[in-house]
Amino acid sequence: MSTRSVLGLIYTLEGLKACGITVEPTLKKYGMSLDKISPDAEIERSLELQIYKELAEQFNDPLIGLKIGRGMSLAGYGQFIMVLMAAENAWEALKTGVRYQQLTYLFGHMSLETGERESAITITPVPLPAACQRFLIDRDISGTFQLVEDIQQNIGSSLDPVRIEMPYPEPDNAEAYEKRFRCPVAFGKDKVKAVIRTQDLAIRFPGANRTAYALYQKQCEKMIQAREENAGQLATSIKSYLGLFTSDLPKAEDAAMTFGVSERTLRRKLSAEGTTFRKILDDVRSSKARDLLINTQLTIESIAHELGYAEAAAFVHAFRRWENTSPAQYRQQSKA
């Protein structure tokens, strides 16, 4: 639930390294080294995001996400890609991809929208740290496009998109996106959307095999089940995830999407661990507040904004509940 294959991180780091980004110092902080990461290991989503957030400080190429997506190897998807290739046609493959999306490297929720003439693969991004938001959205859609492109080579037919929609304002280098996806690209939408011709969904896959498809389905199910059984404390993972943000902290429904569960399931599991999302959010905010009061000269209003409060009064009220004193008094006592 809170972990996933480390292969997505490995491919991304190798791509970043090829683009001139120095990755080893950041990895060393977490006891990791690129050439010693076991490819069959799992990694916490929050840790993977933290690594990207820190590496983003080195990014000076706004198109780096598109470039990294090109290197998301087909072979790296394991049983996930095998079950897609054994599907009857593109329609079944896409439905299967949505069902087993936990086995992908996406930071978002994938769905399939169908229509009479046009259908669409959509990716609703999870809340991401601002520093690496565009990078990961670009990496995910470029990587998904690369996956479909690789599948096309195996089936000998075209599944090229009619148009692409992106969930952020149009950048200065928008033409690079049309060149990458070979179709018109619109920006400023609410999610990623790759529109395709519905008639293309009926394309039969030459490797279609019902026996193999059933076998790979079972293997995918077992992988997801094992991942959920081996998951650690959800509360710890969510606390690490919330700690990545300033100003606009994710809500419970956002965290649920990030960790691949429903909001109801998330709250139930946290309750079983003896906590709540509200308590974890309070813990993260109180920890950040103490650090900002002690180690910065930010005003109380600025700190309130950093913690996601609309008004300073709401922050002051919450801080009194946490520390039984006001933020100003806490700062003064700390200096003394």
Backbone hydrogen bonds, N-H to C=O, Kabsch-Sander energy under -0.5 kcal/mol:
donor,donor_aa,acceptor,acceptor_aa,energy
4,R,43,I,-1.6
6,V,41,A,-2.1
8,G,5,S,-0.7
10,I,6,V,-2.4
11,Y,7,L,-2.9
12,T,8,G,-1.9
13,L,9,L,-3.0
14,E,10,I,-2.6
15,G,11,Y,-2.1
16,L,12,T,-2.6
17,K,13,L,-2.7
18,A,14,E,-1.9
19,C,15,G,-1.1
20,G,17,K,-1.6
21,I,16,L,-2.6
23,V,21,I,-0.8
27,L,23,V,-2.1
28,K,24,E,-2.8
29,K,25,P,-1.1
30,Y,26,T,-0.6
30,Y,27,L,-1.4
31,G,28,K,-1.8
32,M,27,L,-2.3
36,K,33,S,-1.8
37,I,33,S,-0.6
37,I,34,L,-0.8
41,A,38,S,-1.9
43,I,4,R,-2.5
45,R,2,S,-2.7
48,E,44,E,-2.3
49,L,45,R,-2.5
50,Q,46,S,-2.0
51,I,47,L,-2.2
52,Y,48,E,-2.0
53,K,49,L,-2.6
54,E,50,Q,-2.0
55,L,51,I,-2.3
56,A,52,Y,-2.0
57,E,54,E,-1.1
58,Q,55,L,-2.3
59,F,56,A,-1.1
64,I,61,D,-1.8
67,K,63,L,-1.7
68,I,64,I,-2.3
69,G,65,G,-2.0
70,R,66,L,-0.9
70,R,67,K,-0.6
71,G,68,I,-1.6
72,M,69,G,-1.5
73,S,71,G,-1.6
76,G,73,S,-0.6
77,Y,74,L,-1.5
78,G,75,A,-1.4
80,F,77,Y,-1.7
81,I,78,G,-0.6
82,M,78,G,-1.4
83,V,79,Q,-2.3
84,L,80,F,-1.3
85,M,81,I,-2.3
86,A,82,M,-1.5
87,A,84,L,-1.2
90,A,203,I,-1.3
91,W,201,L,-2.4
93,A,89,N,-2.4
94,L,90,A,-2.6
95,K,91,W,-2.1
96,T,92,E,-2.3
97,G,93,A,-2.4
98,V,94,L,-2.2
99,R,95,K,-1.9
100,Y,96,T,-2.2
101,Q,98,V,-1.1
103,L,100,Y,-2.2
104,T,101,Q,-2.1
109,H,124,T,-2.3
110,M,108,G,-0.5
111,S,122,T,-2.2
113,E,120,A,-3.0
119,S,196,I,-2.8
120,A,113,E,-3.2
121,I,194,A,-2.2
122,T,111,S,-2.6
122,T,120,A,-0.6
123,I,192,V,-2.4
124,T,109,H,-2.8
126,V,107,F,-1.7
132,C,129,P,-1.5
133,Q,129,P,-0.6
133,Q,130,A,-0.8
136,L,132,C,-2.2
137,I,133,Q,-2.3
138,D,134,R,-2.8
139,R,135,F,-2.5
140,D,136,L,-2.5
141,I,137,I,-2.3
142,S,138,D,-2.5
143,G,139,R,-2.6
144,T,140,D,-2.2
145,F,141,I,-2.4
146,Q,142,S,-2.1
147,L,143,G,-2.1
148,V,144,T,-2.4
149,E,145,F,-2.5
150,D,146,Q,-2.4
151,I,147,L,-2.1
152,Q,148,V,-2.3
153,Q,149,E,-1.3
154,N,150,D,-0.8
154,N,151,I,-0.9
155,I,151,I,-1.6
156,G,152,Q,-2.0
157,S,152,Q,-0.7
162,V,195,V,-4.0
163,R,195,V,-1.0
164,I,184,P,-2.3
165,E,193,K,-2.5
166,M,186,A,-2.6
168,Y,166,M,-0.6
174,A,171,P,-1.0
176,A,173,N,-1.5
177,Y,174,A,-1.2
178,E,174,A,-1.1
179,K,175,E,-1.8
180,R,176,A,-1.9
181,F,177,Y,-2.5
182,R,178,E,-1.4
183,C,178,E,-0.7
186,A,164,I,-2.8
188,G,168,Y,-2.1
189,K,166,M,-2.4
192,V,123,I,-2.4
193,K,165,E,-1.9
194,A,121,I,-2.8
195,V,163,R,-2.5
195,V,193,K,-0.6
196,I,119,S,-2.9
198,T,117,R,-2.3
200,D,197,R,-1.2
201,L,198,T,-1.6
202,A,199,Q,-1.1
203,I,200,D,-1.5
205,F,88,E,-1.9
208,A,205,F,-1.7
209,N,86,A,-2.1
213,Y,209,N,-2.8
214,A,210,R,-2.3
215,L,211,T,-2.0
216,Y,212,A,-2.8
217,Q,213,Y,-2.0
218,K,214,A,-1.9
219,Q,215,L,-1.8
220,C,216,Y,-2.3
221,E,217,Q,-2.5
222,K,218,K,-2.3
223,M,219,Q,-2.0
224,I,220,C,-2.2
225,Q,221,E,-2.4
226,A,222,K,-2.7
227,R,223,M,-1.9
228,E,224,I,-2.0
229,E,225,Q,-2.3
230,N,226,A,-1.9
231,A,228,E,-0.7
237,S,233,Q,-1.5
238,I,234,L,-2.6
239,K,235,A,-2.2
240,S,236,T,-2.0
241,Y,237,S,-2.2
242,L,238,I,-2.9
243,G,239,K,-1.6
244,L,241,Y,-1.6
245,F,242,L,-1.7
247,S,306,E,-4.1
248,D,246,T,-2.4
249,L,247,S,-1.0
255,A,251,K,-2.4
256,A,252,A,-2.4
257,M,253,E,-1.7
258,T,254,D,-2.1
259,F,255,A,-2.2
260,G,257,M,-1.1
261,V,256,A,-2.6
266,L,262,S,-2.5
267,R,263,E,-2.4
268,R,264,R,-2.1
269,K,265,T,-2.6
270,L,266,L,-2.3
271,S,267,R,-2.1
272,A,268,R,-1.9
273,E,269,K,-1.2
274,G,271,S,-1.5
275,T,270,L,-2.6
280,I,276,T,-2.1
281,L,277,F,-2.7
282,D,278,R,-2.3
283,D,279,K,-2.5
284,V,280,I,-2.4
285,R,281,L,-2.6
286,S,282,D,-2.9
287,S,283,D,-2.1
288,K,284,V,-2.4
289,A,285,R,-2.7
290,R,286,S,-2.3
291,D,287,S,-1.9
292,L,288,K,-2.6
293,L,289,A,-2.4
294,I,290,R,-2.0
295,N,291,D,-2.8
296,T,292,L,-1.2
303,I,299,T,-2.4
304,A,300,I,-2.3
305,H,301,E,-1.9
306,E,302,S,-2.3
307,L,303,I,-1.8
308,G,305,H,-1.5
309,Y,304,A,-2.8
315,F,311,E,-1.2
316,V,312,A,-2.8
317,H,313,A,-2.3
318,A,314,A,-2.1
319,F,315,F,-2.9
320,R,316,V,-2.1
321,R,317,H,-1.4
322,W,318,A,-1.8
323,E,319,F,-3.2
324,N,320,R,-1.9
330,Y,326,S,-2.4
331,R,327,P,-2.5
332,Q,328,A,-2.2
333,Q,329,Q,-2.6
334,S,330,Y,-2.2
335,K,331,R,-2.1
336,A,332,Q,-2.0
